[in-house]
Amino acid sequence: MTDNPDRIGRTPAMIGRLAPSPTGGLHLGHARTFLIAWLAARSQGGRIILRIEDLDASRVRAGARRTALVDLRWLGLDWDEGPDIGGPSAPYVQSERLSFYDSVLDRLKAMESIYPCTCTRADIERAASAPHPEDEGPTYPGTCSQRLAADAERLGDRPFAWRFRVPAGPIAWDDLFLGRVELDPRRAGGDFLVARHTIGPSYQLAVVADDAAMGVNQVIRGADLVPSTPRQLLLYRRLGWPEPAFGHVPMAVTPDGRRLAKRDGSLKLATLREAGVDPRVLVGSLIHSCGWSESVVPTTPREGITRFDPASLPATPWVVTREWLDSLVPAGSSGS
């Protein structure tokens, strides 16, 4: 495996990435975010890396990895490095990069930036007194924070996780779409998980390690990951790696305010493809939803590069209506 550590901090060119998870078919929300990420990099003459994030083995679906690549190419998106074409930072599948994550974890242990935690979720819920956001869970009260990394050897068969020591104070960044954002990770979750013993790394550790090793310096993703950003910035800083620019795209929702989900079959790209939808019409509609065209004009992503304007992206969620979906499907199609 080539982890290419020399790429860290030595990448003057713009490098963005697309990072689908093979846990089901990609939907319209993914399409919009991936299109924006692609345009953000290509509009600056940048490169694109495609990486498969498959660490959550319990949720990985057979065939979803192949379907994701088909969906993205159908949209007209391309990439310069990835699992299908290789590149200097191969492999581009997270489940094939476990030894690299172990080496990063060892660095954090040596710096005493992490400690072994034996608390269960129920333990944390009982101990936590502060209110917490619904998706974030209770704030960790620091029950095991007095431990050193070496204490893991004395835990025997007890299951444990590695937690990162979160310092006091807020973390701020200038978001490409949201403007100045400031969050205090100690108040929103506290010391966070970076790995589970015998199971493997967390999303937070793996995504930071991969983006740094692959030279990614621009991360465009959904606004649901805003709470992860302070944690990831802390990891970048502790490991001495350059921080990428972050941009969080407002979520795609249904008219009743529900976030789009992979279980919504009618919203999946594979369903639209099978219904005979012209991908140029879809791309043109997505660009219009971003405020980058006055009307829907069938367009390829490459033709849309000159329209990219982060300042004019609406700050509110994108509402996907049945009428909008119906406008994509050709008249007489059985998929309408």
C-alpha positions as CSV (number, residue, x, y, z in Angstrom):
1,M,0.0,0.0,0.0
2,T,1.2,3.5,-0.9
3,D,0.1,6.0,1.8
4,N,2.3,8.7,0.3
5,P,3.1,10.6,3.4
6,D,5.4,13.0,1.4
7,R,2.2,14.4,-0.2
8,I,1.1,15.7,3.2
9,G,1.7,19.5,3.3
10,R,3.3,19.6,-0.1
11,T,0.4,19.9,-2.5
12,P,0.2,23.4,-4.0
13,A,-2.5,22.5,-6.5
14,M,-6.2,22.3,-5.6
15,I,-7.3,18.7,-4.8
16,G,-10.9,17.9,-4.0
17,R,-12.5,14.6,-3.4
18,L,-15.7,12.6,-3.8
19,A,-16.2,10.0,-1.0
20,P,-19.3,7.9,-1.4
21,S,-20.2,5.2,1.1
22,P,-21.4,1.9,-0.3
23,T,-24.3,1.6,2.1
24,G,-27.0,1.9,-0.6
25,G,-27.8,3.8,-3.8
26,L,-26.8,7.4,-4.2
27,H,-29.8,9.8,-4.1
28,L,-30.4,13.3,-5.4
29,G,-28.9,15.0,-2.3
30,H,-25.7,13.1,-3.0
31,A,-25.8,14.1,-6.6
32,R,-26.1,17.8,-5.8
33,T,-23.3,17.7,-3.2
34,F,-21.0,15.7,-5.4
35,L,-21.7,18.0,-8.3
36,I,-20.9,21.0,-6.2
37,A,-17.7,19.4,-4.9
38,W,-16.6,18.5,-8.5
39,L,-17.4,22.1,-9.8
40,A,-15.5,23.6,-6.8
41,A,-12.3,21.8,-7.7
42,R,-12.5,21.9,-11.5
43,S,-13.4,25.6,-11.5
44,Q,-9.9,26.2,-10.0
45,G,-8.2,23.8,-12.3
46,G,-8.0,21.2,-9.5
47,R,-7.8,17.5,-9.4
48,I,-10.4,15.1,-8.1
49,I,-9.9,12.0,-6.0
50,L,-12.6,9.4,-5.6
51,R,-12.4,7.4,-2.3
52,I,-14.8,4.6,-1.1
53,E,-15.6,5.0,2.6
54,D,-16.6,1.5,3.6
55,L,-15.5,1.2,7.2
56,D,-19.0,0.7,8.5
57,A,-19.0,-3.0,7.4
58,S,-22.5,-3.7,9.0
59,R,-24.1,-1.2,6.6
60,V,-22.1,-2.0,3.4
61,R,-24.4,-3.3,0.7
62,A,-23.3,-5.8,-2.0
63,G,-22.9,-4.1,-5.4
64,A,-23.3,-0.6,-3.9
65,R,-19.6,0.4,-4.6
66,R,-19.9,-0.5,-8.3
67,T,-23.3,1.3,-8.5
68,A,-21.9,4.4,-7.0
69,L,-19.2,4.7,-9.7
70,V,-21.9,4.0,-12.4
71,D,-24.1,6.7,-10.9
72,L,-21.3,9.3,-10.7
73,R,-20.1,8.7,-14.3
74,W,-23.7,8.8,-15.5
75,L,-24.0,12.3,-14.1
76,G,-20.9,13.2,-16.1
77,L,-18.5,13.4,-13.2
78,D,-14.9,12.2,-13.5
79,W,-11.9,11.9,-11.3
80,D,-8.1,11.7,-11.6
81,E,-7.4,9.1,-9.0
82,G,-9.6,6.3,-7.6
83,P,-10.1,2.6,-7.0
84,D,-10.9,2.0,-10.7
85,I,-8.0,3.9,-12.2
86,G,-5.4,3.9,-9.4
87,G,-3.0,6.7,-8.5
88,P,-0.1,7.7,-6.3
89,S,-2.1,7.4,-3.0
90,A,-3.6,3.9,-3.7
91,P,-5.5,2.1,-2.3
92,Y,-8.6,4.3,-2.5
93,V,-10.9,2.0,-0.5
94,Q,-10.8,2.6,3.3
95,S,-11.1,-1.0,4.3
96,E,-7.8,-1.6,2.5
97,R,-6.0,1.2,4.5
98,L,-6.3,-0.2,8.0
99,S,-2.5,-0.5,8.6
100,F,-2.2,3.2,7.8
101,Y,-4.8,4.2,10.4
102,D,-3.1,2.0,13.0
103,S,0.1,4.0,12.4
104,V,-1.7,7.3,12.9
105,L,-3.3,5.9,16.0
106,D,0.1,5.0,17.3
107,R,1.3,8.6,16.8
108,L,-1.7,9.8,18.9
109,K,-0.9,7.3,21.6
110,A,2.7,8.4,21.8
111,M,1.6,12.0,22.2
112,E,-0.9,11.0,24.9
113,S,-3.6,12.7,22.8
114,I,-5.9,9.7,23.2
115,Y,-6.8,7.4,26.1
116,P,-8.7,4.0,26.5
117,C,-12.3,4.4,27.5
118,T,-14.4,1.6,28.9
119,C,-17.6,3.6,29.2
120,T,-20.7,2.3,27.4
121,R,-23.3,4.6,25.9
122,A,-25.6,3.9,28.8
123,D,-22.8,4.9,31.2
124,I,-22.4,8.2,29.4
125,E,-26.1,8.9,29.3
126,R,-26.4,8.3,33.0
127,A,-23.4,10.6,33.8
128,A,-24.1,13.4,31.4
129,S,-26.1,16.3,32.8
130,A,-25.9,18.8,29.9
131,P,-28.5,18.7,27.1
132,H,-27.2,17.5,23.8
133,P,-28.1,17.7,20.1
134,E,-30.3,14.8,18.9
135,D,-27.7,13.5,16.4
136,E,-24.7,14.0,18.5
137,G,-25.5,11.9,21.6
138,P,-24.7,12.9,25.2
139,T,-21.5,14.9,25.9
140,Y,-18.8,12.6,27.3
141,P,-18.2,13.6,31.0
142,G,-14.5,12.6,31.0
143,T,-14.9,9.5,33.2
144,C,-11.8,7.7,31.8
145,S,-9.8,10.8,30.9
146,Q,-7.3,10.3,33.7
147,R,-6.0,7.2,31.9
148,L,-2.8,7.1,29.9
149,A,-2.4,5.3,26.6
150,A,-0.4,2.5,28.2
151,D,-3.3,1.7,30.6
152,A,-4.9,-0.1,27.7
153,E,-2.5,-3.0,28.3
154,R,-4.0,-3.5,31.8
155,L,-7.6,-3.7,30.7
156,G,-7.4,-7.4,29.8
157,D,-10.5,-8.6,27.8
158,R,-12.6,-5.5,28.7
159,P,-13.9,-3.8,25.5
160,F,-12.7,-0.2,25.1
161,A,-12.5,2.6,22.7
162,W,-9.8,5.3,22.1
163,R,-11.0,8.8,22.8
164,F,-9.3,12.1,21.8
165,R,-8.6,14.6,24.5
166,V,-10.5,17.7,23.4
167,P,-9.0,21.0,24.7
168,A,-11.1,23.8,26.1
169,G,-12.3,26.5,23.8
170,P,-14.2,26.9,20.5
171,I,-12.9,25.9,17.1
172,A,-13.6,28.3,14.2
173,W,-13.2,28.1,10.4
174,D,-14.3,30.1,7.4
175,D,-16.7,27.8,5.5
176,L,-16.9,28.2,1.8
177,F,-20.7,28.3,1.9
178,L,-21.7,29.1,5.5
179,G,-19.2,31.8,6.2
180,R,-17.6,32.0,9.6
181,V,-18.5,29.1,11.8
182,E,-17.5,28.6,15.5
183,L,-18.3,25.5,17.6
184,D,-17.1,24.2,20.9
185,P,-16.5,20.5,20.6
186,R,-16.3,20.1,24.4
187,R,-19.9,21.3,24.7
188,A,-21.0,19.2,21.7
189,G,-19.9,15.7,22.4
190,G,-16.7,16.3,24.4
191,D,-13.8,13.8,24.0
192,F,-14.6,11.9,20.9
193,L,-14.0,8.4,19.6
194,V,-11.1,7.8,17.1
195,A,-11.1,4.0,17.2
196,R,-12.6,0.9,18.9
197,H,-10.2,-1.7,20.1
198,T,-10.2,-4.8,17.9
199,I,-12.8,-3.2,15.6
200,G,-11.0,-0.3,13.9
201,P,-10.8,3.4,13.3
202,S,-13.7,5.8,13.5
203,Y,-14.9,8.0,10.7
204,Q,-13.2,11.0,12.2
205,L,-9.7,9.5,12.3
206,A,-10.0,7.7,8.9
207,V,-11.2,10.7,6.9
208,V,-8.6,13.1,8.3
209,A,-5.8,10.6,7.8
210,D,-6.9,9.9,4.2
211,D,-7.5,13.5,3.2
212,A,-4.1,14.5,4.6
213,A,-2.2,11.5,3.0
214,M,-3.9,12.1,-0.4
215,G,-3.2,15.8,-0.4
216,V,-6.9,16.8,-0.3
217,N,-7.0,20.5,0.5
218,Q,-10.7,21.3,-0.3
219,V,-13.5,19.3,1.4
220,I,-17.1,19.8,0.1
221,R,-19.8,17.8,1.9
222,G,-23.3,18.0,3.4
223,A,-24.2,20.3,6.2
224,D,-25.0,17.3,8.4
225,L,-21.2,17.0,8.9
226,V,-20.7,20.5,10.3
227,P,-20.4,19.1,13.9
228,S,-17.6,16.8,12.7
229,T,-15.5,19.6,11.5
230,P,-14.1,20.9,14.8
231,R,-13.1,17.4,15.7
232,Q,-11.3,16.9,12.5
233,L,-9.6,20.3,12.7
234,L,-8.3,19.2,16.2
235,L,-6.8,16.0,14.7
236,Y,-5.2,18.0,11.8
237,R,-3.6,20.4,14.4
238,R,-2.5,17.7,16.8
239,L,-0.9,15.7,14.0
240,G,0.7,18.8,12.5
241,W,-1.0,18.4,9.1
242,P,-2.2,21.3,6.9
243,E,-6.0,21.9,7.3
244,P,-8.1,21.8,4.2
245,A,-10.7,24.4,3.3
246,F,-14.2,23.2,4.3
247,G,-17.5,23.9,2.5
248,H,-20.8,22.5,3.8
249,V,-23.7,22.3,1.4
250,P,-27.3,22.8,2.8
251,M,-29.1,19.5,3.0
252,A,-31.7,18.2,0.5
253,V,-35.1,17.6,2.1
254,T,-38.6,16.4,1.2
255,P,-41.5,19.0,1.4
256,D,-42.2,17.9,5.0
257,G,-38.7,18.6,6.0
258,R,-37.3,15.1,6.1
259,R,-33.7,14.6,5.1
260,L,-33.3,12.5,1.9
261,A,-32.4,9.0,2.7
262,K,-31.0,6.1,0.7
263,R,-34.2,4.1,1.4
264,D,-36.2,6.6,-0.7
265,G,-36.2,4.6,-3.9
266,S,-37.8,7.2,-6.1
267,L,-35.0,9.6,-5.3
268,K,-32.2,7.3,-6.2
269,L,-30.0,8.0,-9.2
270,A,-30.3,4.4,-10.3
271,T,-34.1,4.8,-10.4
272,L,-33.9,8.0,-12.4
273,R,-31.4,6.4,-14.8
274,E,-33.7,3.4,-15.4
275,A,-36.7,5.8,-15.9
276,G,-34.8,7.3,-18.9
277,V,-33.9,10.7,-17.3
278,D,-31.4,12.6,-19.3
279,P,-28.5,13.3,-17.0
280,R,-27.9,16.7,-18.7
281,V,-31.4,17.7,-17.7
282,L,-30.7,16.6,-14.1
283,V,-27.4,18.4,-14.0
284,G,-29.0,21.5,-15.4
285,S,-31.8,21.3,-12.8
286,L,-29.2,20.9,-10.0
287,I,-27.3,23.9,-11.2
288,H,-30.5,25.9,-11.3
289,S,-31.3,24.8,-7.7
290,C,-27.9,26.3,-6.7
291,G,-28.9,29.7,-8.2
292,W,-26.3,29.5,-10.9
293,S,-28.8,29.7,-13.8
294,E,-32.0,31.6,-14.4
295,S,-33.7,28.5,-15.9
296,V,-33.1,24.8,-16.4
297,V,-30.8,24.4,-19.3
298,P,-29.6,20.8,-20.1
299,T,-25.9,20.9,-19.2
300,T,-22.9,18.7,-18.6
301,P,-20.9,19.2,-15.5
302,R,-17.9,20.5,-17.6
303,E,-20.2,23.0,-19.3
304,G,-21.3,24.2,-15.9
305,I,-17.8,25.0,-14.5
306,T,-18.0,28.7,-15.4
307,R,-21.3,29.0,-13.5
308,F,-19.9,27.9,-10.2
309,D,-20.3,30.7,-7.6
310,P,-20.0,29.7,-3.9
311,A,-21.3,33.1,-2.8
312,S,-24.7,32.6,-4.4
313,L,-25.5,29.1,-3.2
314,P,-28.7,29.3,-1.2
315,A,-28.2,28.9,2.6
316,T,-31.5,27.1,3.1
317,P,-32.1,23.4,2.5
318,W,-33.0,22.4,-1.0
319,V,-36.6,21.1,-1.1
320,V,-37.1,18.2,-3.6
321,T,-40.8,18.2,-4.7
322,R,-42.7,15.6,-6.6
323,E,-43.3,18.2,-9.3
324,W,-39.6,18.7,-9.7
325,L,-39.0,15.0,-10.0
326,D,-41.8,14.6,-12.5
327,S,-40.2,17.4,-14.6
328,L,-37.1,15.2,-15.1
329,V,-38.8,12.1,-16.4
330,P,-39.6,11.9,-20.1
331,A,-43.2,11.9,-21.0
332,G,-44.6,8.4,-21.4
333,S,-41.9,6.8,-19.4
334,S,-43.0,3.9,-17.2
335,G,-40.8,5.3,-14.4
336,S,-42.9,8.5,-14.1
